[in-house]
């Protein structure tokens, strides 16, 4: 009985601690689903997330720290942008998976550093992006 109660309590705490995030993001003409997944120790990797272009889906491990979540979300969105802008097509600059991963990882880490160190940056972009 105690084990069942503890399990319910842990489940409640897990839901309270989950990062709130919309379930879809538009990249190009596609609506991409964002899903939180449990880490599967049977196939554990260093990857906290994945972009699946055929399924129009980004998967992110659910128990990440807020900083790791932010990094992973931006990283996977940049993979989606690279794919949708045809940068990963044969003959293009990111057609090799290793090149794509290096570029996406570098840009993700660089952008997050700029955003973290300059709190005004995103606000200024948002305020001016649609002005003519």
C-alpha positions in Angstrom: 0.0 0.0 0.0 2.8 2.4 1.0 4.6 1.7 -2.3 1.5 2.5 -4.3 1.0 5.8 -2.4 4.6 6.7 -2.9 4.3 6.0 -6.6 1.3 8.3 -6.9 3.2 11.0 -5.0 6.2 10.6 -7.2 4.0 10.8 -10.3 2.4 14.0 -8.9 5.8 15.6 -8.2 7.0 14.6 -11.7 4.0 16.3 -13.3 4.5 19.5 -11.2 8.2 19.6 -12.2 7.7 19.0 -15.9 8.6 21.9 -18.1 5.7 23.5 -19.8 6.0 23.7 -23.5 3.6 23.9 -26.5 3.1 20.6 -28.3 3.6 22.0 -31.8 6.0 24.4 -33.5 5.8 25.6 -37.1 9.0 25.3 -39.1 8.6 26.2 -42.8 5.2 24.9 -43.9 5.2 22.0 -41.4 3.6 21.8 -38.0 6.1 19.7 -36.0 4.9 17.9 -32.8 7.0 18.2 -29.7 6.8 15.2 -27.4 8.4 14.4 -24.1 9.7 10.9 -23.8 11.2 8.8 -21.0 14.8 8.0 -21.2 15.1 4.3 -22.2 18.2 2.8 -20.5 18.2 0.0 -23.0 19.1 2.4 -25.8 20.7 5.2 -23.7 22.7 7.7 -25.7 24.2 11.1 -25.1 21.3 12.5 -27.1 18.7 14.4 -25.1 16.4 14.7 -28.2 15.8 13.8 -31.8 14.2 15.4 -34.8 12.3 12.9 -37.0 11.6 14.7 -40.3 9.3 11.9 -41.8 7.1 11.9 -38.7 7.3 15.7 -38.3 8.2 15.2 -34.6 10.7 16.4 -32.1 11.3 14.1 -29.1 12.9 15.4 -25.9 13.7 13.5 -22.8 11.3 14.6 -20.1 13.6 14.7 -17.0 16.1 17.3 -18.3 17.2 20.3 -16.3 15.7 23.6 -17.6 19.0 24.6 -19.3 19.4 21.2 -21.0 15.8 21.4 -22.1 16.3 24.8 -23.6 19.5 23.7 -25.4 17.8 20.5 -26.7 14.7 22.2 -27.9 16.7 24.9 -29.9 19.1 22.2 -31.1 16.3 20.0 -32.5 14.4 23.0 -34.0 17.7 24.0 -35.8 17.8 20.4 -37.3 14.3 20.9 -38.5 15.2 24.3 -40.0 18.3 22.8 -41.8 16.1 20.0 -43.2 13.2 22.3 -44.3 15.6 24.8 -45.9 17.2 21.8 -47.9 20.6 22.3 -46.3 20.8 18.6 -45.6 20.0 17.5 -49.2 22.6 15.6 -51.1 25.3 18.0 -52.4 24.4 20.8 -50.0 26.6 22.0 -47.2 25.0 19.8 -44.4 24.4 16.7 -46.4 26.8 14.7 -44.2 25.2 13.9 -40.8 28.5 14.7 -39.0 28.7 18.2 -40.6 25.1 18.9 -39.7 25.6 17.9 -36.1 28.7 20.0 -35.7 27.0 23.1 -37.2 23.7 22.7 -35.4 25.5 22.1 -32.0 27.8 25.0 -32.5 25.0 27.4 -33.5 22.8 26.2 -30.7 25.4 26.7 -28.0 26.4 30.1 -29.4 22.9 31.4 -29.7 22.0 30.2 -26.2 25.0 32.0 -24.8 24.0 35.2 -26.5 20.4 34.9 -25.2 21.5 34.0 -21.7 24.1 36.8 -21.5 21.9 39.5 -23.1 18.4 39.4 -21.5 17.1 42.1 -23.8 18.0 40.2 -27.0 14.9 38.0 -27.6 12.6 40.9 -26.6 14.1 43.3 -29.1 13.8 40.6 -31.9 10.2 39.9 -31.0 9.3 43.6 -30.9 10.8 44.3 -34.3 10.4 41.2 -36.4 7.1 42.2 -37.9 7.6 46.0 -38.0 7.9 47.5 -41.5 
